Structure formats: C-alpha cells, structure tokens
Amino acid sequence: MRLILICKVCNDAGHTRMRELSSHAFSDSALRNQQEILNKYFKLFVSRLKSRIDADASHAVVIDMSKWYNFLTLDMIGDLCFDASFGALEYGKYHICMANLVGGIKYARSLSIASSYEPFMTIPNMIVMLVPSIARLELRLSLQSSVLARPSLC
C-alpha cells in the first residue's frame, strides 16, 4: 500500500473545476441565508471567551485562541453540513471527531514535507497501515465515555 497525498494530486484544471462546483455555496445570497446560524455561533464564541476571562479576573488569563477558533469553525461547519453542532464551544473541548480531524491535518502536513524525501516515506507508509485500527479503537473508547447528549456524527 502506497500513500498518495491528495494535496499533490490536484492540478490547476482540477482546482478550477472544484472551485466552480462549490462557488454557489459562497454566493452573497447563500451566505445571507446562513447568517442567523453563523451569528448564533459568533455570539456563543464571544460569550464563552468572556466567561473564561471573567472566571479568573484577578489573574492574567491565557487562552489558546487557535483552539477556540477551531471550535468556532468546526461547530459552524458541523451545523451547516450535518445540522448538528459538535458542541466544542459549549463544552470548551474538542469532540473526538474534531480532535481526529485536527490531528489528521497536522499529520498530513508532516507527510507532505516527508514526501519530498523518498527514504523518509517508509515510516509514514508503515504508520498508514496501522492507523485505521488505532483510530477505530480510540473512537470506540471515546464514544463509550462521551458526554454529549446527541448522537455521534462519526
């Protein structure tokens, strides 16, 4: 089994085709139709950050904004695509599906760099063979202890 990196497969023609197929979703009218949903998440985002700051007003508060922007983005995507939020903004932590996605993006970036050096690809190719069974086990364990009231989207 050889690892194929999707980010290297797309050429200009493929990119143009994908852009044309998805452009209607980002038109002015399409975005206006989703404004109420997006505003709900922006308000929740700001209120959750304010509550974290106000909870310990006597000390300097350190907030990982990258994580909170991921919560915001992925909760909005979950609602727009699946009609269900992942609950990250509400609970202040990643849902297991979100954690796997963010981890996968970081892993894909490492693979992209490693693919430039063919000898280094031996180890990632071996890891790819093991990842599906590890991911299934992790998902099964996390779903057993899930605190979310809604069914899993994974």
N, C-alpha and C positions, 0 to 999 in steps of 0.2 A: 504494500500500500504506500503510495507516494503522496505527500502532502502538496496540494495545489492552493496557492494563495489567491483568493478572489481579487484582492486589490491590484494584482499584477495582470489579471486576465482582461480587465475592462480596457478597451481601446477608445479612441475618440468617437468612432461611429456608435459603439455600444453605449458610451456615456450620453451621447446626444439622444439616442433612442430612449434610454431610461428617463432622461430629463423631460422629453416630450410627453411620455406616458404619465409622469407624475405632476406635471406643471398645473393641471386643472385643480389639484388639491391645494395649491398655494395661491390661487387667484384671489383678488380682493373680495369678491362675494363669498367664496368658500371660507375665507378666514373670518369674515364678519359673522357668518353663521355659527362659527365656533367660539365667538368672543365671550359669551356667557360662561362656557365651560372653562376657558382659559383664565378669565378673571377670577373665578372661584379658586383656582389653584394659586394664582398670584397673591390673592388675599390671604389664603392659608399659609403660604410661604412666608409672607411678611409677619403674620401674627405668630407663627412658630419661632421665627428668629427673635422677635421682640420678647416672647415669653422666656426664651433661653437666656437672653440678656438680663431681663428683669428678675429672673430667678436668683441670680447672684450679683446684685447691683453693687455690693460692697467690694468686689474684686474685679479685676480685668477678666473679661470672658474671651476665651479663644474658641472660635467657631471655624470648622473646616468648611469653607464656602464651596469648595469643589464638590464635596459630598452633598451639600444641600442643593446645589444647582442640579446635580444628578437626580436627587429625589424629585425636584420640581419637574424636570424634563421627562423623566421616566413615568411619573404619575400622570402627567398630561398625555403622554403617548399611550399609556395603558387605558385611560379613559376614552381617548379619541379612537383607538383601534379596537379595543375589546369591551368598551362600555363598562369598565371596572378599573378603579384605581388600584395600584399596588399597595397603597397605604403607607408609603415611606414618609411622606410629610406628616401624617398623623402620628405615627409611632416613632419617628426620628431614627429609623434604621432601615437598612436595605431588606427588601423581600428577597427570598432565596433566588428567585428568577433574575432579579436585578443584580444581585451580587455575582451571579454566574455570567451575566452579560458584561458587566464592567470588568470582571476578571478576564473574560474572553477577549475583550478589546485590548487590554494590556498584553495579553499573551500573543495576540495576532501581531501587534506592533513588534514584539521581540522576534517573532518568526519572520516578519518582513525584513528585519535587519539581518537575521541569521541566514536568510535565503541568498543573500549576496555572497556568502562564503559557503560553498557547497559542502566542504568537510564538516561544518558545524550542523548541517541539516540531519545528520544521522541520529543525534539525540532527540531533536524535536519529532522526527518521524516515528521513533520508538514511543515517545510520550503520547502521540496521537492515537496509537493503537491501544493504550491503556486508559485514556481519558473517558471514553464512554461509560465504562463500568464504574469508574470512580465517581463520575458525575451522577449516575443513577443511584448509587449508594448514598451520596451526600444529599440528593434531593429527597429520597425516601426517608432518611433520618430527620431532615429538617421539616418535612411535612407532618411527621408524627408529633413534633413539638411546636407546630405553627400556632401563633397567637391570633392570626387573622380570622375574622368571622366568615369571610366569603370564601368560596371555593378557589383553589389554586388555578392560576392561568397557565401553568407549565404543563 
